[in-house]
Amino acid sequence: MSRVAIAVVTFVVFMSVVDQSLAVSTRANIRLVNNGYEDILIAIAETVPVSESGTILRRLKSYFTDASDDLFKATKNRVYFRKITILVPKGWTNRDNYDAATSETFNSANIVVDGLEVDSPMTKTSGECGQPGDFMQIPVGYMLTEKTVDFTREFGSPGRTIVHEWGHLRWGLRDEYPVDGYPQFYRDSDGKWAAVRCGKFMNGRLIGPRGEKCLINRNTIQPPSNCHFEADTFDAGVEASIMSYHNVPGVWTFCDNDRNSPGTLHNDEAPSIHNQLCKGRSAWEVMRDHEDFKDGNSPVIESSRKTNTTFRIVQAATNTRIVLVLDVSGSMNEVLTSGVTKLARMRQTATDFLLKAVPTGYSIGLVIFNDIVSISANLTEITSQSDREQLVGKLPTRASNGTAIGAGLNKGIEVLEATGTSMGGGTLVLVSDGKETKSPNIVDVTPILIQKGVIVHTAVFRNSTGSELLIKLAAATKGTAFDESGLMDSTGLWDAFRKTETEGPRDASIELLHEAQKVNARSVLRKHVSVDSSVGRDTEFVFSYTGRSFPLLVVVTSPNGRNYSSHQTNDATKQMTISPNTTNEPGRWTVVVRNPTSSAVSTLLLVTSKAESDVRHPITIDASLSHQILDYDASSTFKVIVKTEVKRGYDGVVGAKVEVQAGSMPWKQMKDDGIGIDAVKGDGFYTTILFNLPRDGKFPVRVRATADQGTSRVLQEEEHARSVFLQRPVEMPLVRRTRMSRPSSARPPRGSSW
């Protein structure tokens, strides 16, 4: 078992939710149109070499074409895959048949091709029964493995494997074989020992962990813990379930509760994770409650009808293009609760973003607008610190007059188009505080943005007139809207800027801490920040301030006791930075801030670091609100589910302490205990419910996670539920087990119970 080699590690994620409709998945929206699924997005990781491009693309098309046929059959001629888009890496050689990507990104893909360390597909699931999964992962190794007869007999055909995963991803089904932490055998209602499986009458045999004969206790007839059930691949009477043993040739559909169909009858007695979460309902019962099939949706169609699958291949531009569209109208001179103007807050956040967060290689442009629009900077590729500083020097310093948001958006489009490349993949970050006072209006420009494939993230100051238009603009362009409260610890603007890092480059800075600090007059503030062993390169402690100069005295102490006080101060950008001269020193860092002045001083502390290496993934957290609003009526409050995944790459981190705070409410601990709204214990997903939230949906949510070596660890591959039930030791070769001879009298007879 891997351990998280840290004393404590702290992450901070800030989500500004401005409308309940925004509390949904960031994955591409799959549509079901006349029985066919459309807008499915498959993305291939940037790490996949171009030398494998032909094989992977050819097999993706083949596998999903077969999967569409298998899905059509499994759902009894009701649904199939009609339109699939494949996003290929930017580093692959451009082909004539590649279209330019627009809103397609790796992080928005429903299905990703990534990872060499696993041998079978999996789907990230974190919700309750019937709630869709987060995304499907198909390992690169799986794509490159020849699907021999032995491989298919052992693991199932790629088509049915994908259908199995689709059951997780689309309909929220769970595995019907015994996953880690669940029993393999149980006593049925007749008092006999039976194997966990579905369908109910699936036959098979017991074998040991290496394929040897399994001897059982003659008195109790209870199978030993190291034995497992192997389905009979020659059983002609079995038809289900794809969620159980889809590698059995006769299995073609899902279990149901129809007792007149023994070949597909659901085994509601088996203590499987599916039965636990779905309260004993069969897969088809869950599916019939899904919008895909509910109320007669997706009726049976004739087998003769064309159910072809078409593929479109897209490729993003080689560099990420972002234009900041910044409001400099007169209302931006308003002083916020934090004591600074809206303009100053916007300038300070943009400065932090340009100097510390924008990954090298991104191209950034600047547009400012009041009732007149101008280009402050055309797209500039970030290749050096000088590039960053030049952009900071072009940020606005004055605000006046009216507000022409539509004209600002049009100018942002102009900057993106000036490079002569496709508009697809371009992003605008719009920051504004007021109602439009001059045409063109947002509604006039929105269709143009959609047609050109431009994503718009919006950041709106709290209580701004016209904020609903900015929310709708973000939603229409597949962007995200953020709420900036104006409080010292609000990071709505910061998150809007950071949202542009869609591809998650390995060299990007990882935010460890971002919070406001108030240091009283002639006092000392002590703050602890923890760094784990997966990060620690180019760590920086950045203090932002608003006065003419930085009045505080700061000393940063490493876990090994080294003190760092040498710093760089830039009064133009209002930043003081301490950069410890160390590459990787995991553990608890201490920040001591002394205020020698006679008045209190407020500052914003940002701590960032980079991955320790290009090979090892850093530990990160993803936080989101549930798809489901639990309670929303005419009352003044509502409540939502918050879900947080702590992970290293695709592997969950269990045993962490995860806390959430909404607005000024106390911190609340989130649980990964499999109780209540937390679906599965120990999967790295932590959940809780936030109560009594403002009905208007405008509230900041902050999540932090800490983990220590004694209680936390990274889940290993075999602990993840994948599309095939593997009981053999992981070091054994991927070949079919030797078929066992018929059991002797010392073993249970061939069948499903004994």
Secondary structure as UniProt FT lines:
FT   STRAND          2..3
FT   STRAND          11..17
FT   HELIX           20..22
FT   STRAND          31..33
FT   TURN            34..35
FT   STRAND          36..38
FT   STRAND          40..44
FT   TURN            46..47
FT   HELIX           50..52
FT   HELIX           53..74
FT   TURN            75..76
FT   STRAND          80..81
FT   STRAND          83..88
FT   TURN            90..91
FT   TURN            96..97
FT   STRAND          98..100
FT   HELIX           106..108
FT   STRAND          111..113
FT   STRAND          122..124
FT   TURN            129..130
FT   STRAND          135..138
FT   HELIX           140..144
FT   HELIX           149..155
FT   HELIX           158..171
FT   TURN            180..181
FT   STRAND          185..187
FT   TURN            189..190
FT   STRAND          193..195
FT   TURN            200..201
FT   STRAND          204..207
FT   TURN            209..210
FT   TURN            218..220
FT   TURN            225..226
FT   STRAND          228..231
FT   TURN            233..234
FT   TURN            236..237
FT   TURN            242..244
FT   TURN            246..247
FT   TURN            249..250
FT   TURN            259..260
FT   HELIX           262..264
FT   TURN            268..269
FT   HELIX           273..277
FT   TURN            278..280
FT   HELIX           283..288
FT   TURN            291..293
FT   HELIX           294..296
FT   TURN            303..304
FT   STRAND          310..315
FT   STRAND          321..327
FT   HELIX           330..333
FT   TURN            337..338
FT   HELIX           342..352
FT   HELIX           353..357
FT   TURN            360..361
FT   STRAND          363..369
FT   STRAND          373..381
FT   HELIX           385..392
FT   TURN            393..394
FT   HELIX           405..417
FT   TURN            418..419
FT   TURN            424..425
FT   STRAND          427..432
FT   HELIX           442..452
FT   STRAND          455..461
FT   TURN            462..463
FT   TURN            465..466
FT   HELIX           467..476
FT   TURN            477..478
FT   STRAND          481..484
FT   TURN            488..489
FT   HELIX           492..498
FT   TURN            499..500
FT   TURN            502..503
FT   TURN            506..507
FT   STRAND          510..519
FT   TURN            521..522
FT   STRAND          523..531
FT   TURN            533..534
FT   STRAND          535..544
FT   STRAND          553..557
FT   TURN            559..560
FT   STRAND          563..564
FT   STRAND          568..570
FT   TURN            571..574
FT   STRAND          575..578
FT   STRAND          587..595
FT   STRAND          601..611
FT   STRAND          619..631
FT   STRAND          637..648
FT   TURN            649..650
FT   STRAND          651..654
FT   STRAND          657..662
FT   TURN            663..664
FT   STRAND          668..671
FT   TURN            676..677
FT   STRAND          685..694
FT   TURN            695..696
FT   STRAND          699..706
FT   TURN            709..711
FT   STRAND          713..714
FT   HELIX           717..719
FT   TURN            730..731
FT   TURN            745..746
//
